[in-house]
Amino acid sequence: MQTSDNNQIIINVTNRYTDLAVSSNDCCGEESNGYANNSPEYPKEELVTLIPTVTEVSAGCGNPLTISTIRPNETVVDFGSGGGIDCFLASKQTGPNGKVYGVDMTPAMINLANKNKEKLGIQNVEFIENQIDQTGIASESVDVILSNCVINLAPDKSNVFKEAFRILKNQGRLQICDIVLSGNLPDEAITDDNWCHCLSGALLKADYLESISDAGFTSVETISERVYQPDSEHEWMKSVYSISILATK
Ligand SMILES: C[S@@+](CC[C@H](N)C(=O)[O-])C[C@H]1O[C@@H](n2cnc3c(N)ncnc32)[C@H](O)[C@@H]1O
């Protein structure tokens, strides 16, 4: 089976993450109370500073904050910010004179993230409802872009990396965790549902890294790789894994 066209993918993904925002189910097949609560990549001492409506909708595949250090006063943008987990943790690192923007296209996620922000009393985070290939953020205004398990969901990854390059300052960093493939998926795995679950929209690792370089990034480094769901009943799941990447403009 083949997946829908780009407009339909955006609609399907928005519907999927609307459901997550209202039901607090996890996206990526880990335990059901949120990725961060079940991942050693998120230290418990950081999670206790948050609230369940942040951690329980966490749907990442790594922790982009571990890739490089965010410095005080920096401007950070999180592509596909969901319930806001990485924005809230980043805002502690930028300090009150830094700024963190979360961009997400799903209105229910933006609504949830804004409620979470209010409950946490955080001032220096702002959520923007937009697609990540058209953020509306000024060119060359950002020090760091984060993204956690999102770009695989976008229909056109190269436009996302071009947008990241456009808004980053010179020497700005792209710190992303995402799902990539070590081999092409069989036709039966390529479905709309698997796209929404961060599987069939994923690129081969080499194509993913090439797309970042093609957008203009001078240095593209793989920081870590991790087998994603080794216990799956599907043989093809062995080709799916998560990756952490640091790229510099
Ligand atoms: C798998 S969740 C990850 C959320 C968050 N990064 C986290 O770690 O919890 C994907 C999020 O990206 C958003 N998203 C997916 N595709 C997008 C796109 N093309 N533009 C903007 N947001 C998108 C979804 O609405 C959803 O909130």
The ligand as an SDF file (V2000), in Angstrom:
LIG
                    3D

 27 29  0  0  0  0  0  0  0  0999 V2000
    6.0270   12.3940   17.9000 C   0  0  0  0  0  0  0  0  0  0  0  0
    5.4000   13.9290   18.4790 S   0  0  0  0  0  0  0  0  0  0  0  0
    6.8400   14.5980   19.3200 C   0  0  0  0  0  0  0  0  0  0  0  0
    6.5240   15.7720   20.2140 C   0  0  0  0  0  0  0  0  0  0  0  0
    7.6910   16.2960   21.0420 C   0  0  0  0  0  0  0  0  0  0  0  0
    8.8050   16.6570   20.1990 N   0  0  0  0  0  0  0  0  0  0  0  0
    8.1050   15.3270   22.1160 C   0  0  0  0  0  0  0  0  0  0  0  0
    9.2690   14.9330   22.1510 O   0  0  0  0  0  0  0  0  0  0  0  0
    7.2680   14.9640   22.9300 O   0  0  0  0  0  0  0  0  0  0  0  0
    5.3190   14.8760   16.9930 C   0  0  0  0  0  0  0  0  0  0  0  0
    4.8290   16.2980   17.1360 C   0  0  0  0  0  0  0  0  0  0  0  0
    5.1930   17.0090   15.9610 O   0  0  0  0  0  0  0  0  0  0  0  0
    4.0900   17.6920   15.4330 C   0  0  0  0  0  0  0  0  0  0  0  0
    4.2790   17.6980   13.9740 N   0  0  0  0  0  0  0  0  0  0  0  0
    4.3480   16.6470   13.1420 C   0  0  0  0  0  0  0  0  0  0  0  0
    4.5690   17.0290   11.8810 N   0  0  0  0  0  0  0  0  0  0  0  0
    4.6530   18.3850   11.9070 C   0  0  0  0  0  0  0  0  0  0  0  0
    4.8730   19.3770   10.9080 C   0  0  0  0  0  0  0  0  0  0  0  0
    5.0520   19.0560    9.6180 N   0  0  0  0  0  0  0  0  0  0  0  0
    4.8780   20.6780   11.2900 N   0  0  0  0  0  0  0  0  0  0  0  0
    4.6910   21.0200   12.6000 C   0  0  0  0  0  0  0  0  0  0  0  0
    4.4690   20.1240   13.5840 N   0  0  0  0  0  0  0  0  0  0  0  0
    4.4620   18.8130   13.2510 C   0  0  0  0  0  0  0  0  0  0  0  0
    2.8820   16.9260   15.8910 C   0  0  0  0  0  0  0  0  0  0  0  0
    1.7510   17.7640   15.9440 O   0  0  0  0  0  0  0  0  0  0  0  0
    3.3240   16.4340   17.2720 C   0  0  0  0  0  0  0  0  0  0  0  0
    3.0050   17.3380   18.2910 O   0  0  0  0  0  0  0  0  0  0  0  0
  1  2  1  0
  2  3  1  0
  2 10  1  0
  3  4  1  0
  4  5  1  0
  5  6  1  0
  5  7  1  0
  7  8  2  0
  7  9  1  0
 10 11  1  0
 11 12  1  0
 11 26  1  0
 12 13  1  0
 13 14  1  0
 13 24  1  0
 14 15  1  0
 14 23  1  0
 15 16  2  0
 16 17  1  0
 17 18  1  0
 17 23  2  0
 18 19  1  0
 18 20  2  0
 20 21  1  0
 21 22  2  0
 22 23  1  0
 24 25  1  0
 24 26  1  0
 26 27  1  0
M  CHG  2   2   1   9  -1
M  END
$$$$
